[in-house]
Each structure stands twice: as C-alpha cells, then as structure tokens.
C-alpha cells in the first residue's frame, strides 16, 4: 500500500510541474512580468534604485525560462520515475528503491528551482521579501511547494519492504 502512495505522490509532483510549466507558457507575458517585477525590484519603495536591481532582458528571460523549464524537467523526470516505480511495485526492495531514481531527481530539480530561484535569487538577491505585493503570492507559494515536494521526496526515499 505504501508503494502505491509513493507512486501517487510522485505522479502529483509530475502533474504540478506540467500544470505549472503549461500555465507559465500560456501566460508568458505574466511570467515575464512577474520575473521583471522581482528583478527590477519595482514593487517596493526604493527597490528600483537599488544597485542590485536590473531590467536586463537577458536576465529576465533567463529567469522565466529557468522557472518554466525546471518545472517541465521535474515533471518529465517524475513521470518517468512514477512509471518505473509502478513497474517495480511488486519487486523486491532493492529493485523498487532503484526505480525511485528519476522520481527523486525530479523532486530535486523542483526543490532546486523553488529554493534557488525563488528563495536565494528572488527573495535574497532581489529582496522580494520587502514587497507587500509579491511576498505572499510568490514567496509563500514557493516555500509551500518546496516544502511539500521535499517532504514527498523524503517519504518516497524511505526504504520499504514489498
């Protein structure tokens, strides 16, 4: 039963990644706008004048692509991982553990994007924590997603018996 729960949780992470990447792409102007707001530091007083704010198109597009492509990569890896885990669900513990590799890599990429991109870069470098407008919808969501995905990865990584 626990193996089935682990597979379902990884499938949910894959779904999160696919939905997120799709919506980033469907509303590309919104994605670029959100990254621009963070990078230009324009949503809080004095931010736009700060030495570390930027309106560089290359940096903004790199950030937006990093977000969307990381979600897509996480989704693809978690999909592969869920399928591998499904095929190994009745196998011994070592084979099932081996089948988790892609799933855990997908969760790792998602956590890297959420922590590295949103917490380290947006919150710390671009001081998004100062923005009343974006702190909740952006940083709280990133923290919630990163926390859930990391907990899922830890649960999935636990050793189990057939």
GUZAPA-77661 format. One line per 10 residues: their letters; for each residue y, z, x of C-alpha. Coordinates in nm, 2 decimals, padded with zeros to 4 digits. Layout:
<sites>
A	Y,Z,X  ...
</sites>
This chain:
<sites>
XXXXXXXXXX	00.00,00.00,00.00  00.24,00.08,00.28  00.19,-00.26,00.44  00.29,-00.42,00.11  00.61,-00.21,00.10  00.69,-00.31,00.46  00.64,-00.68,00.38  00.86,-00.65,00.07  01.14,-00.47,00.26  01.14,-00.74,00.53
XXXXXXXXXX	01.15,-01.01,00.26  01.45,-00.83,00.12  01.62,-00.84,00.46  01.55,-01.21,00.47  01.69,-01.25,00.12  02.01,-01.06,00.23  02.05,-01.29,00.52  02.00,-01.61,00.32  02.24,-01.50,00.04  02.50,-01.38,00.29
XXXXXXXXXX	02.49,-01.70,00.50  02.50,-01.91,00.19  02.80,-01.73,00.04  02.98,-01.74,00.38  02.92,-02.12,00.39  03.01,-02.17,00.02  03.33,-01.98,00.06  03.41,-02.10,00.41  03.78,-02.06,00.36  03.73,-01.70,00.25
XXXXXXXXXX	03.51,-01.64,00.55  03.77,-01.78,00.79  04.04,-01.59,00.60  03.86,-01.26,00.64  03.80,-01.31,01.01  04.16,-01.43,01.05  04.28,-01.11,00.88  04.08,-00.90,01.12  04.17,-01.09,01.43  04.54,-01.12,01.36
XXXXXXXXXX	04.55,-00.75,01.26  04.79,-00.85,00.99  04.67,-00.62,00.72  04.83,-00.31,00.86  05.17,-00.22,00.99  05.23,-00.31,01.35  04.90,-00.48,01.39  05.01,-00.84,01.42  05.25,-00.74,01.70  04.97,-00.56,01.90
XXXXXXXXXX	04.87,-00.70,02.24  04.51,-00.74,02.12  04.57,-00.94,01.80  04.50,-01.31,01.81  04.54,-01.61,01.59  04.33,-01.83,01.82  04.14,-02.08,01.61  03.86,-02.09,01.86  03.81,-01.71,01.84  03.84,-01.70,01.46
XXXXXXXXXX	03.59,-01.98,01.42  03.35,-01.83,01.68  03.36,-01.50,01.48  03.30,-01.67,01.15  03.01,-01.88,01.29  02.87,-01.57,01.46  02.86,-01.39,01.13  02.71,-01.68,00.93  02.46,-01.79,01.19  02.35,-01.44,01.27
XXXXXXXXXX	02.27,-01.38,00.90  02.08,-01.71,00.89  01.89,-01.63,01.21  01.80,-01.29,01.08  01.68,-01.44,00.75  01.46,-01.70,00.92  01.31,-01.45,01.16  01.24,-01.20,00.88  01.09,-01.48,00.66  00.86,-01.57,00.95
XXXXXXXXXX	00.78,-01.20,01.00  00.71,-01.14,00.64  00.47,-01.43,00.63  00.30,-01.32,00.95  00.27,-00.97,00.81  00.13,-01.10,00.48  -00.13,-01.30,00.66  -00.23,-00.99,00.87  -00.21,-00.74,00.59  -00.59,-00.68,00.58
XXXXXXXXXX	-00.64,-00.70,00.96  -00.67,-00.40,01.20  -00.36,-00.20,01.31  -00.31,-00.39,01.63  -00.30,-00.73,01.46  -00.07,-00.61,01.19  00.16,-00.45,01.45  00.17,-00.78,01.64  00.26,-00.96,01.31  00.58,-00.74,01.29
XXXXXXXXXX	00.74,-00.90,01.59  00.96,-01.16,01.42  01.05,-00.93,01.14  01.17,-00.67,01.38  01.36,-00.93,01.58  01.53,-01.05,01.26  01.63,-00.69,01.18  01.76,-00.65,01.53  01.98,-00.96,01.51  02.12,-00.84,01.18
XXXXXXXXXX	02.20,-00.50,01.32  02.35,-00.66,01.64  02.58,-00.87,01.43  02.68,-00.59,01.20  02.73,-00.33,01.47  02.85,-00.56,01.75  03.06,-00.79,01.53  03.20,-00.55,01.27  03.20,-00.21,01.43  03.25,-00.29,01.80
XXXXXXXXXX	03.48,-00.60,01.77  03.65,-00.58,01.43  03.68,-00.20,01.40  03.73,-00.10,01.76  03.89,-00.40,01.93  04.09,-00.53,01.63  04.15,-00.18,01.49  04.03,-00.27,01.14  03.99,00.10,01.07  04.37,00.10,01.03
XXXXXXXXXX	04.36,-00.15,00.74  04.36,00.01,00.40  04.29,-00.33,00.25  03.98,-00.42,00.46  03.84,-00.09,00.57  03.63,-00.03,00.26  03.51,-00.37,00.17  03.44,-00.48,00.52  03.36,-00.18,00.74  03.19,00.03,00.48
XXXXXXXXXX	02.97,-00.26,00.38  02.88,-00.35,00.74  02.79,00.02,00.80  02.58,00.03,00.49  02.40,-00.29,00.57  02.34,-00.20,00.93  02.21,00.15,00.83  01.97,00.01,00.57  01.84,-00.27,00.79  01.79,-00.03,01.08
XXXXXXXXXX	01.61,00.22,00.86  01.39,-00.07,00.73  01.32,-00.18,01.09  01.22,00.18,01.19  01.00,00.22,00.89  00.83,-00.12,00.95  00.78,-00.05,01.32  00.59,00.27,01.24  00.22,00.25,01.33  00.00,00.23,01.03
XX	-00.37,00.21,00.96  -00.54,-00.06,00.75
</sites>
